[in-house]
Amino acid sequence: MLTADYDRLGLRPGDRLLDLGCGFGRHAFEALRRGAHVVACDLGIDELQQVRATVAAMWEADEVAPDVVLETANGDATHLPFADGAFDRVIASEVMEHIDDDVAALAELTRVLRPGGTIAITVPATLPERICWRLSSDYHAPAALGGHVRIYGRHELRRRMAAAGLVVDGDHRAHALHSPYWWLRCAVGPNRPVEDSRLVRLYNRFLTWDIVEAPALTRGLDRLLNPVLGKSLVVYATKPASCDTPKPVRHSDHDREPVHVPA
């Protein structure tokens, strides 16, 4: 299930893409399938190990071209272990709402993006997120360790990206059918197992079916509802060709283990 639109991002075969806060790799996998060279970056070691294992399986199944490369990096968004202009494309999906110093993170993302490169940042959309916060304090920080620390408005995120030196190209909403699921989760308690609530369990099964089967009816309904109920806001921007970048920050506390998919 992708949140960022790769066509709007302009991803091409051979591009070098940073997937910041990659989680278990959904955006990284699609980028690899499209022929990009991917750096999957996350604070979670377990997530990075799972990404590497999945990509190895993708190579075995001939799902990716023989010359694509995956690297994993254990890194902090506010102190990225990469050189200036290292990436053609950047995706930061559902990350910024977890970061206390999002200004520093946006500065780092701008720094590592090459002039002329493009970035997609996704965050929880305002209305669905506000409902989740009102339904349960356990959904967000400080009760939720590592949880969401803020709610972004559309204009606020666009302003912050522009202040970091990016030229915002547009935005859209995604995953409207996921909003009611999270409202249900928050209503019964977000930390409770899915199986504890019949409604949550049934909706979870519906979403799983929808993601796997992608029927035309639910895809159309999702697109229809996205402008109002879309769970995620996606903002696209470009780094100007004349944009100056600060001096690179060097760090030693990171892990970069490349996975070269052999021919």
PAZAPA-4460 file (N, C-alpha, C; in steps of 0.05 Angstrom, whole numbers, plus 32768, in hexadecimal, padded with zeros to 4 digits):
% residues 263
    n_x    n_y    n_z   ca_x   ca_y   ca_z    c_x    c_y    c_z   seq   type   mol
   8011   7FE8   8000   8000   8000   8000   8012   8019   8000     1      M     A
   8012   8027   7FEA   8023   803E   7FE7   8013   8058   7FEE     2      L     A
   8021   806B   7FFA   8016   8085   8000   801F   809A   7FEC     3      T     A
   8039   8099   7FE6   8045   80AC   7FD2   803F   80A2   7FB6     4      A     A
   803B   80B5   7FA4   8037   80AF   7F88   8052   80B1   7F79     5      D     A
   805C   809B   7F6F   8077   809B   7F63   8077   80AB   7F49     6      Y     A
   8061   80AC   7F3B   8060   80BC   7F22   8062   80D9   7F28     7      D     A
   8054   80E2   7F3D   8056   80FF   7F45   8072   8105   7F51     8      R     A
   807E   80F1   7F5D   8099   80F5   7F67   80AE   80F6   7F51     9      L     A
   80A7   80EA   7F3A   80B9   80EA   7F23   80CE   80D4   7F24    10      G     A
   80C9   80BF   7F33   80DE   80AA   7F36   80E3   809C   7F1B    11      L     A
   80FD   8099   7F15   8106   808C   7EFC   8119   8076   7F03    12      R     A
   811C   8062   7EF1   8130   804D   7EF5   814C   805A   7EF8    13      P     A
   815B   8050   7F0B   8176   805B   7F0F   8177   8071   7F23    14      G     A
   8160   807D   7F2A   8160   8092   7F3F   8169   8087   7F5A    15      D     A
   8175   8098   7F6A   817D   8091   7F85   8168   809D   7F98    16      R     A
   815A   808B   7FA7   8144   8094   7FB7   8149   808E   7FD5    17      L     A
   8143   80A2   7FE6   8144   809E   8003   8128   809A   800D    18      L     A
   8123   8083   801A   810A   807E   8027   810E   8082   8045    19      D     A
   8108   809A   804F   810D   80A0   806B   80F6   8096   807C    20      L     A
   80FD   8089   8092   80E8   807D   80A3   80DB   8066   8094    21      G     A
   80EB   8055   8088   80E1   8041   8075   80CE   802D   8081    22      C     A
   80D0   8029   809C   80BF   8015   80A9   80C7   7FFA   809D    23      G     A
   80B2   7FEB   8095   80B7   7FD0   808A   80B9   7FD1   806B    24      F     A
   80BC   7FE9   805F   80C6   7FEB   8044   80B3   7FED   802D    25      G     A
   8099   7FF4   8032   8086   7FF3   801C   808E   8006   8005    26      R     A
   8098   801E   800C   809F   8031   7FF6   80BA   8029   7FEA    27      H     A
   80CC   801E   7FFA   80E6   8015   7FEF   80E2   7FFF   7FDB    28      A     A
   80D0   7FEC   7FE1   80CC   7FD5   7FCF   80C2   7FDE   7FB4    29      F     A
   80AF   7FF0   7FB3   80A4   7FF9   7F9A   80B9   8008   7F8A    30      E     A
   80CA   8018   7F98   80DF   8027   7F8A   80F3   8014   7F7D    31      A     A
   80F9   7FFF   7F8B   810C   7FEB   7F80   80FF   7FDD   7F68    32      L     A
   80E6   7FD7   7F69   80D8   7FCB   7F52   80D9   7FDD   7F3A    33      R     A
   80DA   7FF7   7F3F   80DA   800B   7F29   80F7   8011   7F20    34      R     A
   810A   8003   7F2B   8126   8006   7F22   8136   801B   7F30    35      G     A
   812D   8026   7F47   813C   803A   7F55   8150   802C   7F68    36      A     A
   8165   803A   7F6F   8177   8031   7F84   816E   803E   7F9E    37      H     A
   816A   802E   7FB2   815C   8038   7FCA   816D   8036   7FE3    38      V     A
   816C   804C   7FF3   8177   804B   800E   815F   804C   8021    39      V     A
   815B   8036   8030   8145   8035   8043   8151   803D   805F    40      A     A
   8146   8052   806A   8151   805D   8083   813C   805D   8099    41      C     A
   8143   8052   80B0   8130   8051   80C6   8140   804F   80E0    42      D     A
   8133   8056   80F6   813F   8053   8111   813D   8036   811B    43      L     A
   812A   8027   810F   8125   800C   8119   8136   7FF7   810B    44      G     A
   8148   7FEA   8119   8159   7FD5   810E   8149   7FBE   8104    45      I     A
   8135   7FB5   8113   8124   7F9F   810B   8117   7FA4   80F0    46      D     A
   810D   7FBD   80EC   8100   7FC4   80D3   8114   7FC2   80BC    47      E     A
   812C   7FCC   80C0   8140   7FCB   80AB   8148   7FAF   80A4    48      L     A
   814A   7F9D   80B7   8150   7F81   80B2   813A   7F74   80A2    49      Q     A
   8121   7F7B   80A9   810B   7F70   809A   810A   7F7A   807D    50      Q     A
   8111   7F93   8079   8112   7F9E   805E   8127   7F8F   804D    51      V     A
   813E   7F8A   8059   8153   7F7C   804A   814B   7F60   8044    52      R     A
   813D   7F52   8056   8134   7F37   8051   811F   7F36   803B    53      A     A
   810D   7F49   803B   80F9   7F4A   8026   8105   7F50   800B    54      T     A
   8118   7F62   800A   8125   7F68   7FF0   8134   7F50   7FE6    55      V     A
   8141   7F41   7FF7   814E   7F28   7FEF   813A   7F15   7FE2    56      A     A
   8122   7F13   7FEF   810E   7F02   7FE3   8103   7F0C   7FC9    57      A     A
   8102   7F27   7FC6   80F9   7F33   7FAD   810D   7F2C   7F97    58      M     A
   8127   7F2D   7F9D   813B   7F26   7F89   8138   7F08   7F81    59      W     A
   8134   7EF7   7F94   8131   7EDB   7F8E   8119   7ED6   7F7C    60      E     A
   8104   7EE7   7F7F   80EC   7EE4   7F6F   80EC   7EF4   7F55    61      A     A
   8104   7F00   7F4F   8107   7F10   7F37   80F3   7F28   7F36    62      D     A
   80ED   7F34   7F4D   80DC   7F4B   7F4E   80EB   7F65   7F49    63      E     A
   8105   7F65   7F4B   8114   7F7D   7F47   812A   7F78   7F32    64      V     A
   8133   7F8D   7F25   8148   7F8A   7F11   8162   7F82   7F1D    65      A     A
   8173   7F74   7F0E   818C   7F6A   7F1A   81A0   7F7F   7F23    66      P     A
   819D   7F98   7F19   81B1   7FAD   7F1F   81A7   7FC0   7F34    67      D     A
   8190   7FBD   7F40   8187   7FCF   7F55   8195   7FCA   7F6F    68      V     A
   8197   7FDE   7F7F   81A6   7FDD   7F98   8194   7FE7   7FAF    69      V     A
   8194   7FD8   7FC5   8188   7FE2   7FDE   819E   7FE6   7FF3    70      L     A
   819D   7FFD   8001   81AD   8001   8018   819B   8007   8030    71      E     A
   81A3   7FFF   8047   8194   8006   8060   81A5   8017   8071    72      T     A
   8198   802B   807E   81A7   803D   8090   8197   8041   80A9    73      A     A
   81A4   803D   80C0   8198   8043   80DA   819F   8060   80E1    74      N     A
   818B   8072   80DC   8192   808E   80DF   817C   809F   80EA    75      G     A
   8183   80B6   80F5   8172   80CA   8101   816B   80DF   80EB    76      D     A
   8151   80E5   80E8   8148   80F7   80D4   8154   8113   80D7    77      A     A
   815B   811B   80EF   8166   8136   80F4   8184   8137   80F0    78      T     A
   8191   811F   80EC   81AE   811E   80E8   81B3   8107   80D4    79      H     A
   81AC   810B   80BB   81AD   80F6   80A7   81CA   80F0   80A0    80      L     A
   81D2   80D7   809E   81EE   80CF   8098   81F3   80CE   807A    81      P     A
   81EB   80E2   806B   81EF   80E2   804E   81FA   80FD   8045    82      F     A
   8208   80FD   802E   8214   8115   8023   81FF   8127   8017    83      A     A
   8206   8140   8014   81F5   8154   8007   81ED   8149   7FEB    84      D     A
   81D4   814D   7FE4   81CB   8146   7FC9   81CE   8129   7FC1    85      G     A
   81CD   8117   7FD4   81D2   80FB   7FCF   81BB   80EC   7FC1    86      A     A
   81A3   80F8   7FC1   818C   80EA   7FB7   817D   80FA   7FA2    87      F     A
   8173   80EB   7F8D   8162   80F7   7F79   8145   80FB   7F83    88      D     A
   813C   80E8   7F93   8121   80E8   7F9E   8122   80E1   7FBB    89      R     A
   810F   80EC   7FCA   810C   80E6   7FE7   80EF   80E1   7FEE    90      V     A
   80EA   80CD   7FFE   80CF   80C8   8009   80D2   80C8   8027    91      I     A
   80C2   80D7   8035   80C0   80D6   8052   80A3   80D2   8059    92      A     A
   809B   80B9   805C   807F   80B2   805F   8078   80AC   807C    93      S     A
   8065   80BC   8087   805B   80B9   80A2   8072   80BA   80B6    94      E     A
   8084   80CD   80B3   809B   80D0   80C4   809B   80EA   80D3    95      V     A
   8095   8100   80C6   8099   811B   80D1   8089   811F   80EB    96      M     A
   8071   8112   80EC   8060   8116   8104   806C   8109   811D    97      E     A
   8081   80F9   811A   808E   80EC   8130   80A7   80FC   813A    98      H     A
   80B0   8110   812B   80C9   811D   8130   80C5   8137   813F    99      I     A
   80D1   813A   8156   80CF   8153   8165   80D9   816B   8156   100      D     A
   80F1   8168   814B   80FE   817E   813C   80FA   817A   811E   101      D     A
   80E1   817E   8115   80DC   817A   80F9   80E9   818E   80E7   102      D     A
   80F0   81A6   80F1   80FE   81BA   80E1   811A   81AF   80DA   103      V     A
   8128   81A3   80ED   8142   8198   80E8   8140   8180   80D4   104      A     A
   812B   8170   80D7   8127   815A   80C5   8122   8163   80A8   105      A     A
   8112   8178   80A5   810D   8183   808A   8126   818F   807E   106      L     A
   8137   819B   808F   8150   81A6   8085   8162   8190   807C   107      A     A
   8163   817A   808A   8174   8163   8082   8169   8156   8068   108      E     A
   814F   8153   8066   8144   8147   804E   814A   8159   8036   109      L     A
   8148   8173   8039   814F   8185   8023   816D   8183   801C   110      T     A
   817D   8181   8031   819A   8180   802C   81A2   8167   801C   111      R     A
   8197   8150   8022   81A0   8137   8014   8192   8134   7FF9   112      V     A
   817E   8144   7FF3   8171   8143   7FD8   8182   8154   7FC5   113      L     A
   8186   8149   7FAD   8196   8158   7F9A   8186   816F   7F8F   114      R     A
   8193   8185   7F86   8185   819A   7F78   8176   818F   7F60   115      P     A
   815C   8196   7F5E   814B   818B   7F49   813D   8172   7F50   116      G     A
   8145   8166   7F67   8138   814D   7F70   811D   8153   7F7D   117      G     A
   810E   813D   7F81   80F3   8140   7F8B   80EF   8130   7FA5   118      T     A
   80DC   8139   7FB5   80D7   812C   7FCF   80B8   812A   7FD3   119      I     A
   80B0   8114   7FE0   8094   8110   7FE9   8094   810C   8007   120      A     A
   8085   811D   8015   8083   811A   8032   8065   8114   8038   121      I     A
   8060   80FF   8047   8045   80F8   804E   8042   80F9   806D   122      T     A
   802C   8104   8075   8025   8106   8092   8008   8100   8095   123      V     A
   7FFF   80F9   80AE   7FE2   80F5   80B2   7FD3   810F   80AC   124      P     A
   7FBD   810D   809D   7FAD   8125   8097   7F9F   8130   80AF   125      A     A
   7F99   8149   80AF   7F8F   8157   80C7   7F76   814C   80D3   126      T     A
   7F60   814A   80C3   7F46   8142   80CF   7F47   8125   80DA   127      L     A
   7F50   8111   80CB   7F51   80F6   80D6   7F63   80F4   80EF   128      P     A
   7F79   8103   80EE   7F8B   8102   8104   7F80   810F   811D   129      E     A
   7F72   8125   811A   7F66   8133   8131   7F51   8121   813F   130      R     A
   7F42   8112   812F   7F2E   8100   813A   7F3C   80EA   814A   131      I     A
   7F52   80DF   8140   7F61   80CB   814E   7F6B   80D6   8169   132      C     A
   7F76   80EE   8169   7F81   80FA   8181   7F6B   80FE   8196   133      W     A
   7F53   8106   818D   7F3D   810A   819F   7F32   80F0   81AB   134      R     A
   7F33   80DB   819B   7F28   80C1   81A4   7F39   80B4   81B8   135      L     A
   7F54   80B8   81B6   7F66   80AA   81C9   7F80   80B8   81CD   136      S     A
   7F87   80BE   81E6   7FA1   80C9   81EC   7FB8   80B5   81E9   137      S     A
   7FB0   809B   81E8   7FC5   8087   81E4   7FCE   8085   81C7   138      D     A
   7FC1   8093   81B5   7FC8   8092   8199   7FE1   80A2   8193   139      Y     A
   7FE6   80B7   81A3   7FFB   80CA   819C   800D   80CF   81B4   140      H     A
   8023   80DE   81B0   8035   80E5   81C6   8026   80F9   81D8   141      A     A
   802D   80F9   81F2   8043   80EB   81FF   803C   80CF   8208   142      P     A
   8022   80C8   8208   801A   80AD   8212   8026   8097   8200   143      A     A
   8026   809C   81E6   8031   8088   81D3   804F   808E   81CF   144      A     A
   8060   807D   81D8   807C   8080   81D5   8084   8080   81B8   145      L     A
   8091   8095   81AE   8098   8097   8192   8080   809E   8180   146      G     A
   806A   80A6   818D   8052   80AC   817D   8052   80C7   8170   147      G     A
   803B   80CF   8165   8038   80E8   8157   803B   80FF   816B   148      H     A
   804B   8113   8164   804F   812A   8176   8041   8143   816C   149      V     A
   8035   8142   8154   8027   815A   814A   8013   8151   8134   150      R     A
   8001   8163   812F   7FEE   8160   8118   7FF4   8176   8104   151      I     A
   7FFA   816E   80EB   8000   8182   80D7   7FE7   818B   80C8   152      Y     A
   7FE5   81A4   80C3   7FD2   81AF   80B0   7FE0   81AF   8094   153      G     A
   7FD0   81AD   8080   7FDB   81AD   8064   7FEC   81C5   805F   154      R     A
   7FE2   81DD   8065   7FF1   81F5   805F   800A   81F7   8071   155      H     A
   8008   81ED   8089   801F   81EE   809B   8036   81DD   8090   156      E     A
   8030   81C5   8087   8045   81B3   807D   8051   81C0   8063   157      L     A
   8041   81CA   8052   804B   81D7   803A   805D   81EE   8041   158      R     A
   8055   81FF   8055   8066   8215   805D   8081   820C   8068   159      R     A
   8080   81F7   8078   8099   81EE   8084   80AC   81E2   806F   160      R     A
   80A1   81D5   805B   80B2   81CA   8045   80BD   81E1   8035   161      M     A
   80AD   81F6   8030   80B8   820D   8021   80CD   821C   8031   162      A     A
   80CA   821D   804B   80DE   822B   805C   80F8   821B   805C   163      A     A
   80F7   8201   8057   810F   81F1   8055   811E   81F4   803A   164      A     A
   8112   8203   8027   811E   8208   800E   8113   81F7   7FF7   165      G     A
   80FC   81EA   7FFC   80EF   81DA   7FE7   80D9   81EA   7FD9   166      L     A
   80D4   81E3   7FC0   80BE   81EF   7FB1   80A8   81DA   7FB0   167      V     A
   8092   81E0   7FBD   807C   81CD   7FBF   806D   81CB   7FA4   168      V     A
   8069   81B3   7F9A   805D   81AF   7F80   803F   81A7   7F81   169      D     A
   8036   819D   7F98   801A   8194   7F9A   8017   8181   7FB1   170      G     A
   7FFE   8179   7FB5   7FF8   8166   7FCA   7FDE   8156   7FC4   171      D     A
   7FDA   8141   7FD3   7FC1   8132   7FD1   7FBD   8122   7FEB   172      H     A
   7FA6   8116   7FEE   7FA0   8105   8005   7F9E   80E8   7FFC   173      R     A
   7FA2   80D6   800F   7FA2   80B9   8008   7F96   80A9   801F   174      A     A
   7F8C   8091   8018   7F84   807D   802C   7F6B   8085   803C   175      H     A
   7F56   808F   802F   7F3E   8096   803E   7F32   807F   804C   176      A     A
   7F33   8067   8041   7F26   8050   804E   7F35   8047   8067   177      L     A
   7F4C   8052   806C   7F5B   804B   8084   7F54   805D   809C   178      H     A
   7F48   8074   8097   7F41   8086   80AD   7F2D   8079   80C1   179      S     A
   7F17   806D   80B7   7F04   8061   80CA   7F11   804A   80DB   180      P     A
   7F24   803C   80CE   7F31   8027   80DD   7F40   8032   80F5   181      Y     A
   7F4E   8048   80F2   7F5D   8054   8108   7F4B   8061   811C   182      W     A
   7F34   806B   8114   7F21   8075   8127   7F16   805F   8139   183      W     A
   7F11   8048   812C   7F08   8031   813C   7F1D   8028   814F   184      L     A
   7F36   8027   8145   7F4C   801F   8157   7F4F   8031   816F   185      R     A
   7F4D   804B   816A   7F4F   805E   8180   7F38   805D   8193   186      C     A
   7F20   8057   8188   7F08   8056   8199   7F09   803F   81AC   187      A     A
   7F14   8028   81A4   7F15   8011   81B5   7F2F   800F   81C5   188      V     A
   7F43   8020   81BD   7F5D   8020   81CA   7F72   8017   81B6   189      G     A
   7F83   802A   81AD   7F97   8023   8198   7FAB   800F   819F   190      P     A
   7FAF   800A   81B9   7FC3   7FF6   81C1   7FB8   7FDA   81C5   191      N     A
   7F9D   7FD8   81C2   7F91   7FBE   81C5   7F96   7FAD   81AC   192      R     A
   7F99   7F93   81AE   7F9C   7F82   8196   7F84   7F85   8184   193      P     A
   7F89   7F83   816A   7F73   7F86   8156   7F5D   7F72   815B   194      V     A
   7F65   7F5A   8163   7F51   7F44   8167   7F3F   7F49   817F   195      E     A
   7F45   7F5C   8190   7F34   7F61   81A7   7F19   7F6E   81A0   196      D     A
   7F18   7F7B   8189   7EFF   7F88   8181   7EF5   7F7C   8167   197      S     A
   7EDC   7F74   8166   7ED1   7F68   814E   7ED1   7F7C   8137   198      R     A
   7EC9   7F95   813C   7EC8   7FA9   8127   7EE4   7FAF   811C   199      L     A
   7EF7   7FB2   812E   7F12   7FB7   8125   7F1D   7FA0   8115   200      V     A
   7F17   7F88   811E   7F21   7F70   8111   7F15   7F6E   80F5   201      R     A
   7EFB   7F73   80F2   7EEE   7F71   80D8   7EF8   7F86   80C5   202      L     A
   7EFC   7F9F   80CF   7F06   7FB4   80BE   7F23   7FAF   80B5   203      Y     A
   7F33   7FA4   80C7   7F4E   7F9D   80C1   7F4F   7F88   80AA   204      N     A
   7F3D   7F75   80AB   7F3B   7F60   8096   7F33   7F6D   807C   205      R     A
   7F20   7F80   807E   7F17   7F8D   8065   7F2E   7F9D   8058   206      F     A
   7F3E   7FAB   8068   7F54   7FBB   805D   7F69   7FA8   8052   207      L     A
   7F6E   7F92   805F   7F82   7F7E   8054   7F78   7F74   8039   208      T     A
   7F5F   7F6D   8037   7F53   7F64   801E   7F55   7F79   8009   209      W     A
   7F4F   7F92   8010   7F50   7FA8   7FFD   7F6C   7FAD   7FF3   210      D     A
   7F80   7FAC   8004   7F9B   7FB0   7FFC   7FA5   7F9A   7FE9   211      I     A
   7F9E   7F81   7FEF   7FA6   7F6B   7FDF   7F98   7F69   7FC4   212      V     A
   7F7D   7F6D   7FC5   7F6D   7F69   7FAD   7F6A   7F83   7F9C   213      E     A
   7F6B   7F9A   7FAA   7F68   7FB4   7F9C   7F50   7FB5   7F89   214      A     A
   7F38   7FAE   7F92   7F21   7FAF   7F80   7F1A   7FCB   7F76   215      P     A
   7F0F   7FCD   7F5F   7F09   7FE7   7F53   7EF5   7FF7   7F64   216      A     A
   7EE2   7FE9   7F70   7ECE   7FF7   7F80   7EDA   8006   7F98   217      L     A
   7EEA   7FF8   7FA7   7EF6   8006   7FBF   7F0C   8019   7FB7   218      T     A
   7F1A   8014   7FA1   7F2E   8028   7F98   7F20   8042   7F90   219      R     A
   7F09   803F   7F82   7EFA   8057   7F7A   7EEF   8065   7F92   220      G     A
   7EE5   8056   7FA6   7EDA   8062   7FBE   7EF0   8071   7FCD   221      L     A
   7F07   8065   7FCE   7F1E   8072   7FDC   7F25   808C   7FCF   222      D     A
   7F27   808C   7FB5   7F2D   80A5   7FA6   7F18   80BB   7FAB   223      R     A
   7EFE   80B2   7FAB   7EE8   80C5   7FAF   7EE9   80D2   7FCB   224      L     A
   7EF0   80C2   7FDF   7EF0   80CC   7FFB   7F0B   80D9   8003   225      L     A
   7F20   80D5   7FF4   7F3A   80DF   7FFC   7F3B   80FD   8002   226      N     A
   7F2F   810E   7FF2   7F31   812B   7FF8   7F27   8133   8013   227      P     A
   7F14   8123   801F   7F09   812A   8039   7F14   8118   804F   228      V     A
   7F15   80FD   804A   7F1C   80EA   805F   7F37   80DD   805C   229      L     A
   7F46   80E5   8047   7F60   80D8   8043   7F71   80D9   805C   230      G     A
   7F7B   80C2   8065   7F8A   80C0   807E   7FA5   80CE   807C   231      K     A
   7FB1   80CE   8064   7FCB   80DA   8060   7FCB   80F2   804E   232      S     A
   7FDA   8106   8054   7FE0   811D   8042   7FFB   8119   8036   233      L     A
   7FFD   811B   801C   8016   8118   800D   801D   8132   8000   234      V     A
   8035   813D   8006   803D   8156   7FFA   8057   8151   7FEA   235      V     A
   8057   815B   7FD1   806E   8158   7FBF   807D   8172   7FBC   236      Y     A
   8097   8171   7FB9   80A7   8189   7FB6   80C0   8183   7FA7   237      A     A
   80CD   8198   7F9C   80E5   8197   7F8D   80FA   81A9   7F9A   238      T     A
   8113   81A0   7F9A   8129   81B0   7FA4   8133   81C1   7F8C   239      K     A
   8133   81DC   7F8E   813B   81EC   7F78   8157   81E6   7F6E   240      P     A
   815C   81E8   7F55   8176   81E2   7F49   818C   81F3   7F54   241      A     A
   8185   820C   7F5D   8199   821F   7F67   819B   821E   7F86   242      S     A
   818D   820B   7F92   818C   820B   7FB0   81A7   8204   7FBC   243      C     A
   81B0   8215   7FCF   81C9   8210   7FDD   81C3   81FC   7FF3   244      D     A
   81D6   81EB   7FFA   81D3   81D8   800F   81E8   81DD   8024   245      T     A
   81E2   81D7   803E   81F6   81DB   8053   820C   81C6   8051   246      P     A
   8221   81CA   8061   8237   81B7   8061   822C   819C   806C   247      K     A
   8236   8186   8061   822C   816C   806A   8234   8167   8087   248      P     A
   8222   8159   8094   8226   8151   80B0   8230   8134   80B0   249      V     A
   8246   812F   80BE   8251   8114   80BF   8249   8106   80D8   250      R     A
   8242   80ED   80D6   823A   80DD   80ED   8246   80C2   80EB   251      H     A
   824C   80B6   8102   8258   809B   8102   8245   8086   810D   252      S     A
   822F   808F   811A   821D   807C   8127   8207   8073   8114   253      D     A
   820E   8068   80FD   81FA   805E   80EB   8204   8044   80DE   254      H     A
   81F1   8036   80D2   81F7   801C   80C6   81EE   801E   80A9   255      D     A
   8200   801A   8097   81F9   8019   807A   8204   8000   806F   256      R     A
   81F2   7FED   806A   81FA   7FD3   8060   81ED   7FCF   8045   257      E     A
   81FC   7FD3   802F   81EF   7FD1   8015   81E8   7FB5   800D   258      P     A
   81D0   7FB2   8001   81C8   7F98   7FF5   81CA   7F9C   7FD7   259      V     A
   81DD   7F8F   7FCA   81DF   7F91   7FAD   81D1   7F79   7FA2   260      H     A
   81BC   7F7E   7F92   81AD   7F68   7F85   81BE   7F5E   7F6E   261      V     A
   81C8   7F46   7F6F   81DB   7F3C   7F5B   81CE   7F36   7F41   262      P     A
   81DF   7F36   7F2C   81D5   7F2F   7F12   81D2   7F10   7F10   263      A     A
***
